[in-house]
Amino acid sequence: MKLKILEHEKDKLRFSLEGEGHTFVNTLVEELLLDPEVDVAEYVIEYQFSDPVVLVTMKPKAKQTPEKAILAALKNITKRCDDLLSCLKN
């Protein structure tokens, strides 16, 4: 997976994820929207075979950056996947 930064500001980040589809990106966006400091989290796949473009915008006066919000969301997704794997092993 390759990440390409398209737009970067203090409270906004737009990036593309090469080779990813709806499954992963939708999970990431849904997890980001659970963060109370995230104002907007959305993605667009313009054409069937184009890479998704993700936009993350933080609320005014948010204490974290979009990068930190994304890292926290990815850690939460990883934990949920690990929990599921643990359940399946038992």
C-alpha positions in Angstrom: 0.0 0.0 0.0 1.3 3.4 -0.9 0.1 6.6 0.5 0.3 9.8 -1.5 -0.3 13.2 0.2 -2.5 15.4 -2.0 -3.2 18.3 0.4 -1.8 18.9 3.8 -2.8 21.7 6.2 -2.8 22.1 10.0 -6.4 20.8 10.3 -6.9 19.0 7.0 -5.3 16.1 5.2 -6.2 14.7 1.8 -4.4 11.6 0.6 -4.8 8.6 -1.8 -4.2 5.0 -1.0 -2.8 3.1 -4.0 -4.4 -0.2 -4.7 -7.0 -0.1 -2.0 -10.8 -0.4 -2.4 -14.0 0.3 -0.5 -13.4 -2.4 2.2 -10.3 -0.9 3.9 -11.1 2.8 3.3 -14.7 2.6 4.5 -13.5 0.9 7.7 -10.9 3.7 8.2 -13.4 6.5 7.6 -16.0 4.9 9.9 -13.4 4.6 12.7 -12.3 8.2 12.1 -15.9 9.4 12.5 -16.0 7.9 16.0 -13.3 10.5 17.1 -15.1 13.5 18.6 -12.3 15.9 17.2 -12.8 14.8 13.6 -15.2 17.0 11.7 -15.1 15.4 8.3 -13.9 11.9 7.2 -14.9 10.8 3.8 -13.5 9.1 0.7 -14.2 9.1 -3.0 -13.3 6.5 -5.6 -13.9 8.5 -8.8 -13.7 5.6 -11.3 -13.9 1.8 -10.9 -10.2 1.3 -11.0 -8.9 4.5 -9.5 -7.4 4.8 -6.1 -9.5 6.1 -3.2 -8.9 9.7 -2.1 -9.5 10.2 1.7 -10.2 13.6 3.3 -9.9 14.2 7.0 -10.7 17.5 8.5 -10.5 18.3 12.2 -13.0 20.4 14.2 -12.0 23.9 15.2 -9.8 23.9 18.3 -9.1 20.2 18.0 -6.0 19.2 20.0 -4.8 16.6 17.6 -3.7 16.7 14.0 -5.3 14.7 11.2 -2.2 12.4 11.2 -2.7 11.6 14.9 -6.4 10.9 14.4 -5.6 8.5 11.5 -3.0 6.7 13.6 -5.4 6.3 16.5 -8.1 5.0 14.1 -5.7 2.5 12.6 -4.7 1.3 16.1 -8.3 0.8 17.0 -8.9 -1.2 13.8 -5.9 -3.3 14.5 -7.1 -4.0 18.1 -10.5 -5.0 16.9 -9.0 -7.4 14.3 -6.7 -8.9 16.9 -9.7 -9.4 19.2 -11.5 -11.2 16.5 -8.5 -13.4 15.7 -8.2 -14.2 19.4 -11.9 -15.3 19.5 -11.5 -17.5 16.4 -8.4 -19.2 17.9 -10.4 -20.2 21.1 
